[in-house]
Amino acid sequence: MAKHTTTAAETGDSATSTITAAATEPPAPMKLLTSRQAGELLGVSPETLERWRGAGTGPAYVRLSGRYIRYQPDDLEAFIQNARRNSTAG
């Protein structure tokens, strides 16, 4: 992102202004993790993730086609944060 700062001497103004050019860079590609990679991150096996998917209790996932399951890192982070507990009660 290009950034240009004009000083008071350049503009004849007593304040400094900042002009930011519009970003023309394409967005970064989305990183998708395999079940093996997601399992390593969570410390569980791909089979456990498969059981969680069937039970609807695991992290959100993306089904690219019949057998291609992927996980977004943000969804795994949200799953971890949601699982945090401060007490064994309740």
C-alpha positions in Angstrom: 0.0 0.0 0.0 1.5 3.3 -1.1 1.6 6.1 1.5 2.5 9.7 1.0 2.7 12.3 3.8 2.7 15.9 2.9 4.2 18.4 5.3 3.1 21.9 6.2 5.9 23.3 4.0 4.5 21.4 0.9 0.9 22.4 1.4 1.2 25.8 3.1 -1.0 24.3 5.8 0.0 24.1 9.5 -1.3 20.5 9.8 0.3 17.4 8.4 -2.0 15.3 6.1 -1.6 11.7 5.1 -2.9 10.4 1.8 -3.1 6.7 1.3 -3.4 5.2 -2.2 -6.0 2.4 -2.7 -4.5 -1.0 -2.4 -4.2 -2.8 -5.7 -2.7 -6.0 -4.4 -4.9 -9.1 -4.7 -6.0 -10.7 -1.4 -3.7 -13.4 0.1 -4.8 -16.9 -0.8 -6.8 -18.7 1.8 -4.8 -21.3 3.7 -6.7 -24.6 4.1 -5.4 -27.4 6.2 -5.9 -31.1 5.7 -7.4 -33.3 8.4 -3.9 -34.5 9.2 -2.6 -31.0 9.6 -5.6 -29.9 11.6 -5.3 -33.0 13.8 -1.6 -32.2 14.5 -2.5 -28.7 15.4 -5.3 -29.9 17.8 -3.4 -32.9 19.1 -5.9 -35.4 17.8 -6.0 -38.0 15.0 -7.7 -37.5 11.6 -10.1 -40.3 12.7 -11.1 -38.3 15.8 -11.8 -35.3 13.5 -13.9 -37.6 11.3 -15.9 -38.8 14.4 -16.4 -35.2 15.5 -17.7 -34.2 12.0 -20.2 -37.0 12.2 -21.3 -36.0 15.6 -21.4 -32.3 14.8 -19.1 -31.5 17.7 -15.8 -30.6 16.1 -14.5 -27.5 14.4 -16.1 -26.1 11.3 -14.8 -27.5 8.1 -15.0 -27.1 4.3 -16.0 -30.0 2.1 -14.4 -29.3 -1.3 -15.9 -32.5 -2.8 -17.0 -35.9 -1.6 -13.8 -36.9 0.1 -11.8 -33.6 0.3 -12.2 -32.1 3.8 -10.3 -29.0 4.7 -10.1 -26.7 7.8 -9.5 -23.0 7.9 -7.0 -21.9 10.6 -9.4 -19.3 11.9 -12.1 -22.0 12.5 -9.6 -24.1 14.4 -8.6 -21.2 16.5 -12.3 -20.4 17.2 -12.9 -24.1 18.2 -10.0 -23.9 20.6 -11.2 -20.7 22.1 -14.7 -22.1 22.5 -13.3 -25.1 24.3 -11.4 -23.1 26.9 -12.6 -23.6 30.5 -11.6 -22.0 33.8 -13.2 -24.6 36.0 -14.1 -28.3 36.0 -17.6 -27.4 37.3 -20.4 -27.3 34.8 
